[in-house]
Amino acid sequence: MKCPYCGFVEDKVIDSRPTDEASAIRRRRECTRCAKRFTTYEKVESLPLMVIKKDKTREPFNREKVLNGLLRACEKRPVSIDDLELLVDGIELQIQNSLQREVSSKDIGEMIMEKLKGMDEVAYVRFASVYRQFKDINTFVDELHKLLKDK
C-alpha cells in the first residue's frame, strides 16, 4: 500500500477490524518511512450484475431502483423500510448466488412479487399492476382472484 503522505510503499498494519456491515475490513496502517498513520479498506471484488430489460438493453443492477419501486408500492402500508431493505438484500443475494452475471428484469420482478405477496397483499397488487402493466380492470380482477385462490 502506498503511503498517502510520502508515497513510500512499505507500511505495517496497526489494527484490523470488520466494518459495521461486515462487508469490508478496516485496516489502520503506519508508514515505515514517515511514521504517519492512514486507514485502508479491503473488500471482496464482485462482478457487476447486469439486468436485461424488456427491450433487450442491459444496465447494471441498481438496488436503489428496486427499493424505490417497493417504496411506491408500500406507500401508506404497514411495511417498514427495514423490511424492504431486507427484501432487496435477499433478492440481490439470490441473484448473486445463482452465479449468473446477467438476469432479466422479468425474473427480478417475479422474485419481488413472490416475496412481497407474503409481506403485504395490497403492496403486492400495487406492484403487480405496474410490473405486469395491467391494461384494464379485468386484468386487475384476475390478479386479485389468483391472490385469493392462493390463500
RATACOR-V430968 format. One record per residue. N is the residue number from 1. RES is the residue in three letters. SS is DSSP state (A for helix, B for strand, O for the rest). PSI is psi in degrees with one decimal (none if undefined). Layout:
{{N,RES,SS,PSI} {N,RES,SS,PSI}}
//
This chain:
{{1,MET,O,133.9} {2,LYS,O,129.8} {3,CYS,O,128.6} {4,PRO,O,-11.5} {5,TYR,O,-49.0} {6,CYS,O,-9.6} {7,GLY,O,0.7} {8,PHE,O,146.3} {9,VAL,O,3.3} {10,GLU,O,133.9} {11,ASP,B,173.3} {12,LYS,B,146.8} {13,VAL,B,124.1} {14,ILE,B,-40.5} {15,ASP,B,141.8} {16,SER,B,136.8} {17,ARG,B,153.7} {18,PRO,B,152.9} {19,THR,O,172.9} {20,ASP,O,-38.6} {21,GLU,O,-3.8} {22,ALA,O,25.6} {23,SER,O,-5.3} {24,ALA,O,166.5} {25,ILE,B,127.8} {26,ARG,B,127.2} {27,ARG,B,130.0} {28,ARG,B,128.2} {29,ARG,B,156.8} {30,GLU,B,127.5} {31,CYS,B,134.8} {32,THR,O,-12.4} {33,ARG,O,-58.1} {34,CYS,O,-9.0} {35,ALA,O,12.9} {36,LYS,O,151.6} {37,ARG,B,149.6} {38,PHE,B,163.3} {39,THR,B,138.3} {40,THR,B,159.6} {41,TYR,B,137.4} {42,GLU,B,128.9} {43,LYS,O,161.7} {44,VAL,O,132.9} {45,GLU,O,130.3} {46,SER,O,144.7} {47,LEU,O,143.9} {48,PRO,O,142.2} {49,LEU,O,131.5} {50,MET,B,139.2} {51,VAL,B,127.7} {52,ILE,B,113.5} {53,LYS,O,173.4} {54,LYS,O,-33.9} {55,ASP,O,13.2} {56,LYS,O,3.5} {57,THR,O,161.0} {58,ARG,B,143.4} {59,GLU,B,156.0} {60,PRO,B,145.8} {61,PHE,O,132.6} {62,ASN,O,102.9} {63,ARG,A,-29.2} {64,GLU,A,-36.3} {65,LYS,A,-42.7} {66,VAL,A,-46.2} {67,LEU,A,-40.4} {68,ASN,A,-39.3} {69,GLY,A,-39.8} {70,LEU,A,-38.9} {71,LEU,A,-39.8} {72,ARG,A,-42.2} {73,ALA,A,-31.5} {74,CYS,O,9.8} {75,GLU,O,131.4} {76,LYS,O,27.7} {77,ARG,O,156.3} {78,PRO,O,56.2} {79,VAL,O,124.1} {80,SER,O,156.0} {81,ILE,A,-33.2} {82,ASP,A,-40.5} {83,ASP,A,-39.4} {84,LEU,A,-39.1} {85,GLU,A,-43.4} {86,LEU,A,-38.9} {87,LEU,A,-46.1} {88,VAL,A,-41.2} {89,ASP,A,-43.9} {90,GLY,A,-40.5} {91,ILE,A,-44.1} {92,GLU,A,-42.4} {93,LEU,A,-41.4} {94,GLN,A,-42.2} {95,ILE,A,-44.9} {96,GLN,A,-38.0} {97,ASN,A,-19.6} {98,SER,O,-11.4} {99,LEU,O,12.4} {100,GLN,O,136.9} {101,ARG,O,-14.2} {102,GLU,B,137.4} {103,VAL,B,144.4} {104,SER,B,150.5} {105,SER,A,-28.8} {106,LYS,A,-45.5} {107,ASP,A,-40.5} {108,ILE,A,-44.1} {109,GLY,A,-41.6} {110,GLU,A,-39.6} {111,MET,A,-44.1} {112,ILE,A,-47.3} {113,MET,A,-37.9} {114,GLU,A,-43.4} {115,LYS,A,-36.0} {116,LEU,A,-30.5} {117,LYS,A,-41.1} {118,GLY,A,-16.8} {119,MET,A,-49.5} {120,ASP,O,115.9} {121,GLU,A,-35.3} {122,VAL,A,-44.2} {123,ALA,A,-38.1} {124,TYR,A,-48.6} {125,VAL,A,-39.5} {126,ARG,A,-47.8} {127,PHE,A,-45.4} {128,ALA,A,-38.0} {129,SER,A,-35.6} {130,VAL,A,-47.8} {131,TYR,A,-45.1} {132,ARG,O,1.7} {133,GLN,O,61.4} {134,PHE,O,128.5} {135,LYS,O,-31.0} {136,ASP,O,179.6} {137,ILE,A,-30.6} {138,ASN,A,-40.3} {139,THR,A,-40.0} {140,PHE,A,-47.0} {141,VAL,A,-40.2} {142,ASP,A,-42.6} {143,GLU,A,-38.7} {144,LEU,A,-40.0} {145,HIS,A,-41.3} {146,LYS,A,-42.3} {147,LEU,A,-43.9} {148,LEU,A,-36.0} {149,LYS,A,-39.9} {150,ASP,A,-24.4} {151,LYS,O,none}}
//
